[in-house]
Amino acid sequence: MTKLSILDYLNKLIKREITDEIHTHMHYPTPISKTLGINIIEVGLGTATVQINTRKELHSNQQGTIHGGLLCELADAAIGTAHSTLIQEGETFTSVELKINFYRPVFEDILTAKASPLHSGKNLSHYQCGIFRSDGKKAAMITSTVMTLRGDKATGR
């Protein structure tokens, strides 16, 4: 068995190089990402880009546009993936705040969410995440505060 850092693991996952012998201390791909069809496209230390192919019959609201809650989840997945690249074994994290501004409607489209840190602290970090439609226009902008947990606070999470 080979245990990798999260960043190394995710880069192998993106390249489709994961085998049964390779693992990390967090669960990737996450069950929610598998359920919704969110894919990790790119990762760096503290950054991540994720993508989803939205479909009206699966992801729309009563007006026929893609549901805003899905955009929130897409951003949260990008931000969580970005922050996880900084997490060491024995640590975990949780979102303590997420704010979204919607700029344009989204219909069936491939959406790309790009997350990067605005501030990386020992306990609290602040991220920004832009969600872009396939035409390159920004559909939403998200900010989020993430808390890193250690010791007893990280146990059982």
C-alpha positions as CSV (number, residue, x, y, z in Angstrom):
1,M,0.0,0.0,0.0
2,T,1.2,3.5,-0.9
3,K,-0.1,6.4,1.1
4,L,0.2,9.8,-0.6
5,S,-0.4,13.4,0.4
6,I,-3.8,14.6,-0.7
7,L,-2.2,16.8,-3.4
8,D,-0.3,13.9,-4.9
9,Y,-3.3,11.6,-4.6
10,L,-5.6,14.1,-6.4
11,N,-3.1,14.7,-9.2
12,K,-2.9,10.9,-9.8
13,L,-6.7,10.8,-9.6
14,I,-7.0,13.5,-12.3
15,K,-4.5,11.5,-14.5
16,R,-6.5,8.3,-13.8
17,E,-3.4,6.7,-12.2
18,I,-5.1,5.5,-9.0
19,T,-4.9,1.8,-8.3
20,D,-6.2,-0.2,-5.3
21,E,-2.7,0.1,-3.7
22,I,-2.8,3.9,-3.6
23,H,-4.7,5.8,-1.0
24,T,-4.7,9.0,1.1
25,H,-6.2,9.9,4.5
26,M,-9.3,11.6,3.0
27,H,-12.0,10.1,0.8
28,Y,-11.7,11.0,-2.9
29,P,-13.7,11.1,-5.0
30,T,-16.3,12.2,-2.5
31,P,-19.7,10.5,-2.5
32,I,-21.5,13.8,-3.2
33,S,-19.3,14.5,-6.1
34,K,-19.9,11.0,-7.5
35,T,-23.7,11.5,-7.1
36,L,-23.8,14.9,-8.8
37,G,-21.1,14.2,-11.4
38,I,-18.6,16.8,-10.2
39,N,-15.1,16.1,-11.5
40,I,-11.8,17.5,-10.3
41,I,-10.0,19.0,-13.3
42,E,-6.9,20.6,-11.7
43,V,-5.3,21.0,-8.2
44,G,-2.4,22.9,-6.8
45,L,-1.4,23.7,-3.2
46,G,-4.4,25.5,-1.9
47,T,-6.2,25.7,-5.3
48,A,-8.7,23.6,-7.2
49,T,-10.8,23.6,-10.3
50,V,-13.8,21.3,-10.6
51,Q,-16.4,20.9,-13.3
52,I,-19.9,19.6,-13.8
53,N,-22.0,18.9,-16.9
54,T,-25.4,20.2,-16.0
55,R,-28.6,18.9,-17.5
56,K,-32.0,20.4,-17.3
57,E,-33.7,17.1,-16.4
58,L,-31.4,16.6,-13.4
59,H,-30.3,20.0,-12.1
60,S,-33.0,22.6,-13.0
61,N,-35.4,24.5,-10.8
62,Q,-39.1,25.4,-11.5
63,Q,-38.0,28.2,-13.9
64,G,-35.9,25.8,-16.0
65,T,-32.5,27.2,-15.0
66,I,-29.9,25.3,-13.1
67,H,-30.7,25.4,-9.4
68,G,-28.6,27.8,-7.4
69,G,-28.0,25.2,-4.7
70,L,-26.1,23.1,-7.2
71,L,-23.8,26.1,-7.9
72,C,-23.3,26.4,-4.1
73,E,-22.4,22.7,-3.9
74,L,-20.0,23.1,-6.9
75,A,-18.2,26.0,-5.3
76,D,-18.1,24.2,-1.9
77,A,-16.6,21.1,-3.7
78,A,-13.9,23.3,-5.3
79,I,-13.1,25.2,-2.1
80,G,-13.1,22.0,0.0
81,T,-10.8,20.3,-2.5
82,A,-8.5,23.3,-2.5
83,H,-8.3,23.4,1.3
84,S,-7.8,19.7,1.5
85,T,-4.5,20.0,-0.3
86,L,-3.2,21.8,2.7
87,I,-4.5,19.4,5.3
88,Q,-2.1,17.0,7.1
89,E,-3.0,13.6,8.5
90,G,-4.7,14.0,11.8
91,E,-6.3,17.3,10.7
92,T,-9.7,18.0,9.1
93,F,-11.7,21.0,8.2
94,T,-15.2,22.5,8.1
95,S,-16.9,25.4,6.3
96,V,-18.1,28.0,8.7
97,E,-19.5,30.5,6.1
98,L,-20.3,30.5,2.4
99,K,-21.7,33.5,0.5
100,I,-22.7,33.4,-3.2
101,N,-23.6,36.1,-5.7
102,F,-25.4,35.0,-8.8
103,Y,-24.6,37.0,-12.0
104,R,-26.1,35.1,-14.9
105,P,-28.6,32.3,-15.3
106,V,-27.3,28.9,-16.3
107,F,-29.1,26.5,-18.5
108,E,-27.7,23.2,-19.7
109,D,-24.0,23.8,-19.7
110,I,-20.6,22.7,-18.5
111,L,-19.8,24.7,-15.4
112,T,-16.2,25.2,-14.1
113,A,-15.5,26.4,-10.6
114,K,-12.1,27.8,-9.7
115,A,-11.2,28.2,-6.1
116,S,-8.2,30.0,-4.6
117,P,-7.3,31.4,-1.2
118,L,-7.7,35.0,-0.3
119,H,-6.1,34.4,3.1
120,S,-4.5,31.2,4.5
121,G,-4.4,31.2,8.3
122,K,-3.4,28.6,10.9
123,N,-7.1,28.1,11.9
124,L,-9.2,30.1,9.5
125,S,-8.8,30.5,5.8
126,H,-10.8,32.6,3.4
127,Y,-11.4,31.4,-0.2
128,Q,-12.9,32.9,-3.4
129,C,-14.4,30.8,-6.1
130,G,-15.7,31.8,-9.5
131,I,-18.1,29.7,-11.4
132,F,-17.9,30.1,-15.2
133,R,-20.2,29.0,-18.0
134,S,-18.7,27.3,-21.1
135,D,-18.9,30.7,-22.9
136,G,-16.3,32.0,-20.3
137,K,-18.8,34.3,-18.6
138,K,-19.0,34.3,-14.8
139,A,-22.2,32.9,-13.5
140,A,-21.5,33.3,-9.8
141,M,-18.9,34.4,-7.3
142,I,-18.5,32.7,-4.0
143,T,-16.5,33.4,-0.8
144,S,-16.1,31.0,2.0
145,T,-14.4,30.8,5.4
146,V,-13.0,27.4,6.3
147,M,-11.8,26.3,9.7
148,T,-9.0,23.7,10.1
149,L,-9.5,21.3,13.0
150,R,-6.8,19.5,14.9
151,G,-6.4,17.1,17.8
152,D,-9.6,16.2,19.6
153,K,-11.7,18.5,17.4
154,A,-10.6,16.5,14.3
155,T,-11.3,13.1,15.9
156,G,-14.2,11.2,14.3
157,R,-14.8,13.6,11.4
